[in-house]
């Protein structure tokens, strides 16, 4: 089972100065900044998922994640060179392209045509190209539970997705594209996912992506997946779009899954309140030391005269100093913890993370973690503060997630039907 990580241009500056909180003077982002597969030395994923909307911007305007110069460089060099995917270990990472259907999910029809999406795949040189789809949001165990208009919308979206998949595959054949076509199955129930899968198989797809799973609960995902697995033809592999960690672990029990993508290990590093620092023996809470000028609540309290700015700064700096001393064995755990709590008291009135912090300090992941990010940047990775630290922790999370995935696969959590032969056939379709 291959893990694809959706690109959102989340690199780190390896020369960032944590003492001065500043970028290097001569930093050239494109040249110096590192992707997770570079910073970690050993790539945590097997490939990147590259969305057209991330690169070219949303269809209704508004900025994409890429500057014009980055876009031009990507199209000129191709994704392989742009992302520096050729690995020293001789195991190149792959690129899967998709359209980014979330960006136009509210439209009644996809604003992107098959032709322009295929031009994007050819332009950036993907290994896999996903057909244009329209997300169905919702799940029902019985169609009778749905309002007639809701059911009609679901059906229409699935039909649009299947029609676009047919056009996509026809063009792919006519133009003899070198990348693997991936047909998308959208559905709203176990039965409807199974029908979509059957239809795509009849068209000739050997690789099928199950869409619309991101918003579903784990039992719903499993229901859809097992129904899809029952109609799966030999040699057909499934890709799961945007699944979370928990859902994924269960999905490993089989069903023909050959790949999936997920941002959650990375995003949890700065989106989750306390489950933000992956750790094999149970996830930890990162140590919050917000910047005095950037924490809205603290700024508000300073402006209202409730907190003295100099005092806030003093407590903030005491946290950073004591955490670094604790790492070096020059301050006790109690000292580091009391500094964190003293600062927390003035910016976080809702709850205290004292006990979570105690556990993180006791575990000392910055000493024990073998990943290259923790080895290089140590305790800074554990501090919840600013993009440079938080993204590093996201990279660390990816490394821990990848290890857990490899262990699960090695332990035989995935039956033979989802690897071996199938992978060969999916790979063979590319040749
Ligand atoms: Zn680590």
Boltz pocket constraint, residues with backbone or C-beta under 6 A from the ligand:
constraints:
  - pocket:
      binder: B
      contacts: [[A, 365], [A, 369], [A, 370], [A, 371], [A, 372], [A, 373], [A, 374], [A, 375], [A, 396], [A, 399]]
      max_distance: 6.0
